[in-house]
Amino acid sequence: MAELTRYLNALGTIESGNNYSALGPRTEAGNQAYGRYQVMDFNIPVWTKEVLGSPLTPQEFLKDKQAQDAVAAAKFGQYVEQTGNPYDAASMWFSGRPMARAGNAADVTGTSVPEYVNRFANALGQPLAENAEGIAALNAEELALMREKASLDQGPSNKQRQRMISAITDYYESTLPKQADFSMLKPMGRRG
């Protein structure tokens, strides 16, 4: 819980300077972020219902500091649990995707995902330069898993199919009973 509190303080700092009354700039679609953690208006009714049990309007949410803290704690906590690290959680908060999938996506102000995550790390007091090796390893592992999943989704290539068929055939043939080889035996004459 102490770690989550640190993450939320960093998040509030970079999102609004910890201003519960903050309103973000409107997007091209007309959406807007609200409060200390800059929760997007379209998420507010869904997330408040999920976390608090009943939906709030963006205006109600803006006036309710406890609701803002509860929603941010629940959702950011889910992202940390889902991604396994606060940096990918910050990327998801900002872009909806972990760093490896978000790339250089940017918001209406021009802030990119890497810039945002760097600001988050600095607000935590852990600049990315100090954590770059660990983050790079996390991203490399996530990227490898994504590539593996993509290859599974596409199914095996013809060459892979041939190898699988050959392996199955070899296994099947190895389980069949061996036929006796009588070629070495001499025929015996009839008795009697």
N, CA and C of each residue as an Amber inpcrd file, in Angstrom:
protein
   576
   0.8280000  -1.2050000   0.0000000   0.0000000   0.0000000   0.0000000
   0.8670000   1.2610000   0.0000000   2.0040000   1.2100000   0.7120000
   2.8930000   2.3770000   0.7450000   3.4330000   2.6770000  -0.6500000
   3.7580000   1.6090000  -1.4050000   4.2460000   1.8100000  -2.7670000
   3.1600000   2.4560000  -3.6260000   1.9240000   1.9700000  -3.5170000
   0.8340000   2.5410000  -4.3070000   0.6460000   4.0150000  -3.9690000
   0.7700000   4.3740000  -2.7080000   0.6560000   5.7790000  -2.3030000
   1.7410000   6.6140000  -2.9720000   2.9680000   6.0900000  -3.0270000
   4.0640000   6.7830000  -3.7270000   3.7280000   6.9700000  -5.2000000
   3.2070000   5.9080000  -5.8160000   2.8600000   5.9870000  -7.2350000
   1.7670000   7.0310000  -7.4720000   0.7660000   7.0370000  -6.6000000
  -0.3390000   7.9960000  -6.7670000   0.1350000   9.4320000  -6.5570000
   1.0390000   9.6410000  -5.6100000   1.5840000  10.9900000  -5.4090000
   2.3560000  11.4420000  -6.6400000   3.1310000  10.5390000  -7.2240000
   3.8540000  10.8800000  -8.4510000   2.8790000  11.1550000  -9.5850000
   1.8550000  10.3200000  -9.6970000   0.8520000  10.4900000 -10.7470000
   0.1300000  11.8310000 -10.6060000  -0.3120000  12.1420000  -9.3900000
  -0.9880000  13.4220000  -9.1430000  -0.0910000  14.6090000  -9.4380000
   1.1870000  14.4690000  -9.1130000   2.1470000  15.5480000  -9.3560000
   2.2880000  15.8400000 -10.8380000   2.4690000  14.8000000 -11.6430000
   2.6890000  15.0530000 -13.0750000   1.3980000  15.3720000 -13.8180000
   0.2810000  14.8740000 -13.3270000  -0.9890000  15.1160000 -14.0300000
  -1.5360000  16.5220000 -13.7830000  -1.4830000  16.9890000 -12.5240000
  -2.1670000  18.2440000 -12.2190000  -1.4630000  19.1030000 -11.1790000
  -0.2630000  18.7110000 -10.7600000   0.3500000  19.4210000  -9.6420000
  -0.4430000  19.1700000  -8.3680000  -1.1080000  18.0160000  -8.3100000
  -1.9430000  17.5870000  -7.1680000  -3.1500000  18.4970000  -6.9430000
  -3.6970000  19.0350000  -8.0130000  -4.8630000  19.9150000  -7.9540000
  -6.1330000  19.1130000  -8.2410000  -6.9430000  18.8970000  -7.2220000
  -8.1830000  18.1280000  -7.3740000  -9.2030000  18.8200000  -8.2790000
  -9.0570000  20.1190000  -8.5090000 -10.0100000  20.8700000  -9.3420000
  -9.5350000  21.0550000 -10.7730000  -8.4340000  20.4410000 -11.1320000
  -7.8350000  20.6490000 -12.4600000  -8.7180000  20.1050000 -13.5760000
  -8.7570000  20.8450000 -14.6660000  -9.4130000  20.4130000 -15.9020000
  -8.3570000  20.3850000 -16.9970000  -8.2960000  19.2810000 -17.7260000
  -7.3390000  19.1610000 -18.8180000  -7.8670000  19.8230000 -20.0740000
  -7.0050000  20.0080000 -21.0620000  -7.4560000  20.5760000 -22.3400000
  -8.3740000  19.5920000 -23.0580000  -9.2630000  20.1230000 -23.8650000
 -10.1730000  19.2640000 -24.6340000  -9.4180000  18.5970000 -25.7830000
  -9.7850000  17.3600000 -26.0370000  -9.2120000  16.6460000 -27.1740000
  -9.9470000  17.0660000 -28.4390000  -9.4750000  16.6050000 -29.5800000
 -10.1600000  16.9010000 -30.8430000 -11.5850000  16.3760000 -30.8280000
 -11.8110000  15.2710000 -30.1040000 -13.1530000  14.6810000 -30.0110000
 -14.0200000  15.3950000 -28.9820000 -13.4380000  16.3580000 -28.2550000
 -14.1980000  17.1230000 -27.2750000 -14.1510000  16.5440000 -25.8670000
 -13.3670000  15.5040000 -25.6570000 -13.2520000  14.9120000 -24.3220000
 -12.2950000  15.7300000 -23.4690000 -12.4080000  15.5100000 -22.1460000
 -11.5970000  16.2880000 -21.2180000 -11.2450000  15.4410000 -20.0040000
 -10.0740000  15.7180000 -19.4140000  -9.6290000  15.0190000 -18.2120000
  -9.9790000  15.8610000 -16.9880000 -10.2800000  15.1510000 -15.8830000
 -10.7700000  15.8100000 -14.6680000  -9.9710000  15.4200000 -13.4360000
  -9.7020000  16.4190000 -12.5850000  -9.2020000  16.1830000 -11.2490000
  -7.7030000  15.9870000 -11.1260000  -7.3270000  15.6060000  -9.9050000
  -5.9160000  15.4440000  -9.5400000  -5.1810000  14.4770000 -10.4600000
  -5.8490000  13.3990000 -10.8510000  -5.2000000  12.3550000 -11.6410000
  -5.5700000  12.4300000 -13.1210000  -6.3460000  13.4410000 -13.4870000
  -6.7490000  13.6820000 -14.8660000  -7.4150000  12.4610000 -15.5060000
  -8.4890000  12.0060000 -14.8780000  -9.2790000  10.8880000 -15.4000000
 -10.1450000  11.4070000 -16.5420000 -10.1280000  10.7170000 -17.6640000
 -10.9110000  11.1480000 -18.8200000 -12.4060000  11.0490000 -18.5230000
 -13.1560000  12.0160000 -19.0580000 -14.5900000  12.1090000 -18.7820000
 -15.3500000  10.8270000 -19.1030000 -14.9780000  10.1430000 -20.1890000
 -15.7050000   8.9320000 -20.5710000 -15.4210000   7.7570000 -19.6290000
 -14.3090000   7.8260000 -18.8680000 -14.0080000   6.7750000 -17.8860000
 -14.7000000   7.0020000 -16.5430000 -15.0250000   8.2410000 -16.2390000
 -15.5290000   8.5730000 -14.9040000 -16.7820000   7.7850000 -14.5180000
 -17.8650000   7.7590000 -15.3190000 -19.0480000   7.0030000 -14.8830000
 -18.7730000   5.5050000 -14.7210000 -17.9920000   4.9460000 -15.6390000
 -17.6960000   3.5060000 -15.6070000 -16.8200000   3.1720000 -14.4070000
 -15.7450000   3.9170000 -14.2300000 -14.8060000   3.6290000 -13.1490000
 -15.4080000   3.9060000 -11.7770000 -16.1860000   4.9890000 -11.6460000
 -16.7840000   5.2670000 -10.3320000 -17.8180000   4.2050000  -9.9800000
 -18.5550000   3.7250000 -10.9650000 -19.5000000   2.6420000 -10.6810000
 -18.7480000   1.3840000 -10.2590000 -17.6780000   1.0620000 -10.9690000
 -16.8650000  -0.1180000 -10.6520000 -16.2550000  -0.0270000  -9.2560000
 -15.7120000   1.1470000  -8.9100000 -14.9700000   1.3000000  -7.6610000
 -15.8690000   1.6930000  -6.4930000 -16.8080000   2.5970000  -6.7330000
 -17.6230000   3.1360000  -5.6470000 -19.0140000   2.5190000  -5.5450000
 -19.4170000   1.8290000  -6.5960000 -20.7350000   1.1980000  -6.5810000
 -21.8120000   1.9850000  -7.2870000 -21.5570000   3.2550000  -7.5680000
 -22.5260000   4.0500000  -8.3270000 -21.7630000   5.0530000  -9.1940000
 -22.3140000   5.3350000 -10.3720000 -21.6030000   6.2340000 -11.2890000
 -21.7000000   7.6960000 -10.8500000 -20.6290000   8.4240000 -11.1080000
 -20.6320000   9.8700000 -10.8900000 -20.4930000  10.5560000 -12.2410000
 -21.0200000  11.7520000 -12.3510000 -20.7840000  12.5670000 -13.5400000
 -19.3880000  13.1870000 -13.3940000 -18.8260000  13.6710000 -14.4740000
 -17.5290000  14.3390000 -14.3510000 -17.5550000  15.5050000 -13.3540000
 -18.6330000  16.2610000 -13.3290000 -18.7260000  17.3960000 -12.4070000
 -18.7830000  16.9250000 -10.9500000 -19.5280000  15.8480000 -10.6810000
 -19.5760000  15.2880000  -9.3210000 -18.1990000  14.7600000  -8.9240000
 -17.5430000  14.0910000  -9.8430000 -16.2240000  13.5310000  -9.6070000
 -15.2280000  14.6360000  -9.2680000 -15.2870000  15.7380000  -9.9970000
 -14.3700000  16.8520000  -9.7950000 -14.4840000  17.4280000  -8.3820000
 -15.6700000  17.3960000  -7.8160000 -15.9120000  17.9630000  -6.4790000
 -15.6310000  16.9850000  -5.3380000 -15.3340000  15.7220000  -5.6640000
 -15.2070000  14.6870000  -4.6390000 -13.7680000  14.1400000  -4.5870000
 -12.9590000  14.7090000  -3.6740000 -11.5580000  14.3080000  -3.5520000
 -11.4190000  12.8290000  -3.1960000 -12.2860000  12.3480000  -2.3140000
 -12.2040000  10.9400000  -1.9040000 -12.5010000  10.0060000  -3.0800000
 -13.4530000  10.3860000  -3.9020000 -13.7690000   9.5710000  -5.0870000
 -12.5750000   9.5590000  -6.0410000 -11.9520000  10.7190000  -6.2280000
 -10.7830000  10.7800000  -7.1060000  -9.6620000   9.8770000  -6.6030000
  -9.3930000   9.9420000  -5.2950000  -8.3380000   9.1100000  -4.7200000
  -8.6790000   7.6250000  -4.8070000  -9.9280000   7.2760000  -4.5290000
 -10.3370000   5.8660000  -4.5470000 -10.2570000   5.2840000  -5.9530000
 -10.7250000   6.0310000  -6.9310000 -10.7030000   5.5540000  -8.3210000
  -9.2600000   5.4210000  -8.8070000  -8.4370000   6.4260000  -8.5360000
  -7.0370000   6.3630000  -8.9710000  -6.3190000   5.1870000  -8.3090000
  -6.5520000   4.9910000  -7.0190000  -5.9000000   3.8830000  -6.3130000
  -6.3310000   2.5410000  -6.8970000  -7.6100000   2.3820000  -7.1450000
  -8.1120000   1.1070000  -7.6740000  -7.6120000   0.8470000  -9.0880000
  -7.7550000   1.8180000  -9.9660000  -7.4000000   1.5990000 -11.3700000
  -5.8850000   1.5350000 -11.5730000  -5.1310000   2.4540000 -10.9550000
  -3.6840000   2.4140000 -11.1160000  -3.1300000   1.1480000 -10.4620000
  -3.7150000   0.7730000  -9.3300000  -3.3170000  -0.4800000  -8.6810000
  -3.5500000  -1.6790000  -9.5830000  -4.6660000  -1.6880000 -10.3080000
  -4.9260000  -2.7590000 -11.2760000  -3.8660000  -2.7770000 -12.3660000
  -3.4960000  -1.5990000 -12.8500000  -2.4970000  -1.5160000 -13.9070000
  -1.1320000  -2.0260000 -13.4220000  -0.7670000  -1.6710000 -12.1900000
   0.5040000  -2.1620000 -11.6370000   0.4690000  -3.6800000 -11.5380000
  -0.6420000  -4.1960000 -11.0400000  -0.7720000  -5.6530000 -10.9170000
  -0.7430000  -6.3240000 -12.2920000  -1.4360000  -5.7390000 -13.2320000
  -1.5290000  -6.3050000 -14.5870000  -0.1800000  -6.2910000 -15.3080000
   0.5580000  -5.1910000 -15.1830000   1.8060000  -5.0510000 -15.9290000
   3.0300000  -5.5010000 -15.1440000   2.9320000  -5.4960000 -13.8280000
   4.0490000  -5.9240000 -12.9960000   5.0420000  -4.8350000 -12.6590000
   4.8070000  -3.6010000 -13.1250000   5.7240000  -2.5100000 -12.7800000
   5.0110000  -1.1610000 -12.9110000   5.4520000  -0.1650000 -12.1440000
   4.7570000   1.1290000 -12.1610000   4.9450000   1.9180000 -13.4500000
   6.0120000   1.6510000 -14.2030000   6.2710000   2.4070000 -15.4240000
   5.2820000   2.0240000 -16.5290000   5.0500000   0.7310000 -16.6890000
   4.0400000   0.3070000 -17.6520000   2.6530000   0.7180000 -17.1810000
   2.4360000   0.7290000 -15.8630000   1.1500000   1.1860000 -15.3270000
   0.9420000   2.6630000 -15.6750000   2.0010000   3.4580000 -15.5500000
   1.9060000   4.8790000 -15.9110000   1.6200000   5.0290000 -17.4030000
   2.2690000   4.2070000 -18.2120000   2.0170000   4.2300000 -19.6520000
   0.5610000   3.8910000 -19.9450000   0.0220000   2.9070000 -19.2450000
  -1.3840000   2.5310000 -19.4410000  -2.3140000   3.6500000 -18.9820000
  -1.9790000   4.2970000 -17.8790000  -2.8020000   5.4110000 -17.3930000
  -2.8630000   6.4990000 -18.4600000  -1.7370000   6.7410000 -19.1030000
  -1.6300000   7.8160000 -20.0810000  -2.1840000   7.4370000 -21.4490000
  -1.8790000   6.2060000 -21.8940000  -2.1980000   5.8430000 -23.2810000
  -3.1560000   4.6630000 -23.4270000  -3.3760000   3.9340000 -22.3260000
  -4.2030000   2.7400000 -22.4010000  -3.4180000   1.4920000 -22.7790000
  -2.0820000   1.6390000 -22.9630000  -1.2420000   0.5100000 -23.3850000
   0.0750000   0.5280000 -22.6250000   0.6720000  -0.6570000 -22.3960000
   2.0120000  -0.6740000 -21.7980000   3.0240000  -0.0770000 -22.7710000
   4.1950000   0.2600000 -22.2580000   5.1980000   0.9800000 -23.0570000
   5.5370000   0.2990000 -24.3750000   5.7140000  -0.9960000 -24.3660000
   6.1310000  -1.6980000 -25.5850000   5.1020000  -1.5890000 -26.6940000
   3.8350000  -1.4260000 -26.3310000   2.7810000  -1.3190000 -27.3490000
   2.3820000   0.1240000 -27.6210000   2.7110000   1.0290000 -26.7090000
   2.2950000   2.4280000 -26.8690000   3.2130000   3.1980000 -27.8070000
   4.4760000   2.7890000 -27.8630000   5.4170000   3.4850000 -28.7400000
   5.5470000   4.9420000 -28.3690000   5.4580000   5.8140000 -29.3630000
   5.5890000   7.2510000 -29.1520000   4.2420000   7.9650000 -29.2390000
   3.1710000   7.2590000 -28.9300000   1.8530000   7.9020000 -28.9480000
   1.9000000   9.1630000 -28.0940000   1.1390000  10.1690000 -28.4950000
   1.1550000  11.4460000 -27.7880000  -0.2660000  11.9160000 -27.5150000
  -0.4000000  12.7540000 -26.5050000  -1.7070000  13.3080000 -26.1680000
  -1.9230000  14.6440000 -26.8790000  -3.0050000  15.3100000 -26.5470000
  -3.3860000  16.5590000 -27.2040000  -2.3530000  17.6690000 -26.9710000
  -1.5810000  17.5780000 -25.8840000  -0.5570000  18.5990000 -25.6050000
   0.7670000  18.2870000 -26.2950000   0.8700000  17.1070000 -26.9270000
   2.0920000  16.7140000 -27.6030000   3.0290000  15.8740000 -26.7480000
   2.6420000  15.5850000 -25.5130000   3.4720000  14.7460000 -24.6400000
   3.4150000  13.3070000 -25.1400000   4.5840000  12.7060000 -25.3400000
   4.6460000  11.3160000 -25.8030000   4.6730000  10.3680000 -24.6030000
   4.4180000   9.1000000 -24.8670000   4.4570000   8.0970000 -23.8030000
   5.8380000   8.0700000 -23.1370000   6.9430000   8.0120000 -23.8850000
   8.2420000   8.0090000 -23.2100000   8.4730000   9.2450000 -22.3310000
   8.0370000  10.4220000 -22.8020000   8.1750000  11.6370000 -21.9910000
   7.3550000  11.5240000 -20.7130000   6.1260000  11.0350000 -20.8460000
   5.2340000  10.9050000 -19.6970000   5.8170000   9.9420000 -18.6660000
   6.2720000   8.7860000 -19.1250000   6.8210000   7.7850000 -18.2080000
   8.0840000   8.3340000 -17.5470000   8.8830000   9.0960000 -18.2830000
  10.0790000   9.7130000 -17.7020000   9.6900000  10.7200000 -16.6200000
   8.6660000  11.5010000 -16.8680000   8.1800000  12.4530000 -15.8470000
   7.6930000  11.7060000 -14.6030000   6.9900000  10.6200000 -14.8240000
   6.5020000   9.7970000 -13.7070000   7.6880000   9.2620000 -12.8940000
   8.6880000   8.7250000 -13.5820000   9.8630000   8.1800000 -12.8910000
  10.5800000   9.2720000 -12.1080000  10.7140000  10.4600000 -12.6910000
  11.3500000  11.5740000 -11.9900000  10.5430000  11.9770000 -10.7620000
   9.2160000  11.9970000 -10.8760000   8.3660000  12.3390000  -9.7350000
   8.4840000  11.2920000  -8.6290000   8.7840000  10.0610000  -9.0070000
   9.0240000   9.0070000  -8.0100000  10.4000000   9.1420000  -7.3680000
  11.2460000   9.9690000  -7.9630000  12.6150000  10.0840000  -7.4810000
  13.4970000   8.9770000  -8.0160000  13.0730000   8.3410000  -9.1090000
  13.8180000   7.2530000  -9.7320000  13.9380000   7.5240000 -11.2290000
  14.7880000   8.4620000 -11.6120000  14.9080000   8.7770000 -13.0400000
  15.1650000   7.5290000 -13.8780000  14.6350000   7.5260000 -15.0610000
  14.7470000   6.3440000 -15.9150000  16.1880000   5.9780000 -16.2330000
  17.0790000   6.9380000 -16.2450000  18.4750000   6.6120000 -16.5210000
  18.9830000   5.5940000 -15.5120000  18.5280000   5.6930000 -14.2600000
  18.9250000   4.7420000 -13.2270000  18.2190000   3.4050000 -13.3940000
  17.0530000   3.4340000 -14.0060000  16.2390000   2.2230000 -14.1390000
  16.1930000   1.6940000 -15.5630000  16.9560000   2.3020000 -16.4550000
  16.8300000   1.9850000 -17.8740000  17.0760000   0.5100000 -18.1690000
  18.0670000  -0.0900000 -17.5070000  18.3780000  -1.4900000 -17.7950000
  17.1970000  -2.3900000 -17.4290000  16.6200000  -2.1690000 -16.2520000
  15.4760000  -2.9790000 -15.8300000  14.2630000  -2.7570000 -16.7170000
  14.0170000  -1.5150000 -17.0890000  12.8750000  -1.2140000 -17.9420000
  13.0880000  -1.8060000 -19.3280000  14.3150000  -1.6980000 -19.8440000
  14.6020000  -2.2780000 -21.1510000  14.3770000  -3.7880000 -21.1110000
  14.7790000  -4.4270000 -20.0170000  14.5810000  -5.8760000 -19.8940000
  13.0960000  -6.2030000 -19.8520000  12.3250000  -5.4160000 -19.1020000
  10.8800000  -5.6460000 -19.0520000  10.2750000  -5.4900000 -20.4410000
  10.6720000  -4.4360000 -21.1520000  10.1280000  -4.2160000 -22.4850000
  10.5500000  -5.3060000 -23.4530000  11.8000000  -5.7700000 -23.3430000
  12.2660000  -6.8340000 -24.2290000  11.4880000  -8.1200000 -23.9690000
  11.2660000  -8.4200000 -22.6910000  10.5010000  -9.6320000 -22.3510000
   9.0630000  -9.5180000 -22.8600000   8.4560000  -8.3550000 -22.6470000
   7.0820000  -8.1500000 -23.1040000   7.0090000  -8.2300000 -24.6260000
   7.9820000  -7.6430000 -25.3050000   8.0100000  -7.6730000 -26.7640000
   8.1580000  -9.1070000 -27.2720000   9.0250000  -9.8960000 -26.6150000
   9.2020000 -11.2990000 -27.0120000   7.8990000 -12.0780000 -26.8270000
   7.2110000 -11.8310000 -25.7260000   5.9290000 -12.5040000 -25.4970000
   4.8930000 -12.0910000 -26.5390000   4.8880000 -10.8100000 -26.9010000
   3.9400000 -10.3400000 -27.9150000   4.2350000 -10.9790000 -29.2710000
   5.5360000 -11.0900000 -29.6070000   5.9010000 -11.7220000 -30.8830000
   5.5100000 -13.1870000 -30.8890000   5.7360000 -13.8580000 -29.7570000
   5.3710000 -15.2700000 -29.6590000   3.8630000 -15.4340000 -29.8200000
   3.0950000 -14.5780000 -29.1530000   1.6390000 -14.6460000 -29.2590000
   1.1970000 -14.3730000 -30.6900000   1.8290000 -13.3900000 -31.3340000
   1.4670000 -13.0730000 -32.7200000   1.7240000 -14.2660000 -33.6260000
   2.8360000 -14.9650000 -33.4280000   3.1140000 -16.1230000 -34.2800000
   2.1300000 -17.2450000 -34.0090000   1.6890000 -17.3670000 -32.7370000
   0.6840000 -18.3850000 -32.4260000  -0.6630000 -18.0220000 -33.0340000
  -0.9860000 -16.7330000 -33.0050000  -2.2590000 -16.2860000 -33.5640000
  -2.3280000 -16.5430000 -35.0680000  -1.1760000 -16.4340000 -35.7450000
  -1.1530000 -16.6330000 -37.1860000  -1.1250000 -18.1070000 -37.5530000
  -0.8360000 -18.9420000 -36.5900000  -0.7630000 -20.3660000 -36.8550000
   0.5870000 -20.7390000 -37.4240000   0.8440000 -22.0130000 -37.5130000
   2.1540000 -22.4520000 -37.9890000   2.3130000 -22.2340000 -39.4970000
   3.5790000 -22.0370000 -39.8950000   3.8740000 -21.9150000 -41.3260000
   3.8040000 -23.3080000 -41.9490000   3.8680000 -23.3700000 -43.2660000
   3.8440000 -24.6720000 -43.9500000   5.0140000 -25.5400000 -43.5090000
   6.1750000 -24.9420000 -43.3610000   7.3470000 -25.6890000 -42.9270000
   7.1260000 -26.2590000 -41.5170000   6.5560000 -25.4190000 -40.6200000
   6.2630000 -25.8880000 -39.2610000   5.2240000 -27.0090000 -39.2920000
   4.2230000 -26.8700000 -40.1490000   3.1950000 -27.9180000 -40.2700000
   3.8170000 -29.2390000 -40.7090000   4.7280000 -29.1780000 -41.7020000
   5.3870000 -30.3880000 -42.1820000   6.1890000 -31.0620000 -41.0690000
   6.9080000 -30.2460000 -40.2870000   7.6720000 -30.8060000 -39.1660000
   6.7550000 -31.4450000 -38.1390000   5.6220000 -30.7970000 -37.8580000
   4.6760000 -31.3600000 -36.8900000   4.0960000 -32.6700000 -37.4060000
   3.7260000 -32.7180000 -38.6810000   3.1650000 -33.9380000 -39.2690000
   4.2010000 -35.0470000 -39.2310000   5.4460000 -34.7150000 -39.5700000
   6.5130000 -35.7070000 -39.5580000   6.7440000 -36.2400000 -38.1460000
   6.7480000 -35.3620000 -37.1600000   6.9500000 -35.7890000 -35.7770000
   5.8020000 -36.6720000 -35.3040000   4.5930000 -36.3070000 -35.6550000
   3.4270000 -37.1140000 -35.2640000   3.4770000 -38.4740000 -35.9450000
   3.8260000 -38.4740000 -37.2140000   3.9260000 -39.7370000 -37.9620000
   5.0010000 -40.6290000 -37.3540000   6.1710000 -40.0630000 -37.0750000
   7.2550000 -40.8420000 -36.4610000   6.8110000 -41.4270000 -35.1190000
   6.1410000 -40.6020000 -34.3220000   5.6800000 -41.0940000 -33.0200000
   4.6720000 -42.2250000 -33.2090000   3.7160000 -42.0190000 -34.0810000
   2.6800000 -43.0310000 -34.3100000   3.3200000 -44.3370000 -34.7640000
   4.2450000 -44.2470000 -35.7130000   4.8970000 -45.4610000 -36.2240000
   5.7110000 -46.1560000 -35.1400000   6.2500000 -45.3750000 -34.2080000
   7.0480000 -45.9880000 -33.1410000   6.1730000 -46.7270000 -32.1290000
   4.8920000 -46.4250000 -32.1030000   3.9980000 -47.0960000 -31.1470000
   3.3600000 -48.3490000 -31.7270000   3.4660000 -48.5350000 -33.0390000
   2.8720000 -49.7190000 -33.6580000   3.6700000 -50.9650000 -33.2690000
   2.9940000 -52.1000000 -33.1060000   3.7390000 -53.3250000 -32.7990000
   4.6270000 -53.6970000 -33.9780000   5.7950000 -54.1710000 -33.6450000
   6.7350000 -54.5740000 -34.6900000   6.2600000 -55.8890000 -35.3010000
   6.3510000 -55.9780000 -36.6180000   5.9980000 -57.2340000 -37.2850000
   7.2040000 -58.1740000 -37.2290000   6.9280000 -59.3950000 -37.0320000
   8.0030000 -60.3790000 -36.9650000   8.6170000 -60.5600000 -38.3390000
   9.9210000 -60.7300000 -38.3650000  10.6370000 -60.9540000 -39.6170000
  10.9590000 -62.4470000 -39.7020000  10.2380000 -63.1330000 -40.5670000
  10.4120000 -64.5860000 -40.7230000  11.3290000 -64.9330000 -41.8950000
  11.9530000 -63.9650000 -42.5180000  12.7580000 -64.2380000 -43.7120000
  13.9840000 -65.1020000 -43.4010000  14.4400000 -65.1150000 -42.2010000
  15.6190000 -65.8800000 -41.8290000  15.3040000 -67.3510000 -41.5440000
  14.0560000 -67.6560000 -41.4100000  13.6700000 -69.0350000 -41.0770000
  13.6140000 -69.9010000 -42.3370000  13.9900000 -71.1420000 -42.1740000
  13.9000000 -72.0870000 -43.2920000  12.5530000 -72.7510000 -43.2220000
  11.9620000 -72.9350000 -44.3880000  10.7040000 -73.6560000 -44.3460000
  10.9340000 -75.0800000 -43.9110000  10.0780000 -75.6070000 -43.1690000
  10.1970000 -76.9870000 -42.6890000   9.2790000 -77.8570000 -43.5100000
   9.7510000 -79.0140000 -43.7590000   8.9230000 -79.9530000 -44.4940000
   7.8220000 -80.5330000 -43.6090000   6.8650000 -81.1480000 -44.2740000
   5.7690000 -81.7720000 -43.5180000   6.2260000 -83.0730000 -42.9020000
   5.7600000 -83.3350000 -41.7680000   6.0420000 -84.6240000 -41.1730000
   4.8130000 -85.4820000 -41.3100000   5.1090000 -86.5700000 -41.4840000
   4.2000000 -87.6010000 -41.4010000   3.1760000 -87.9120000 -42.2170000
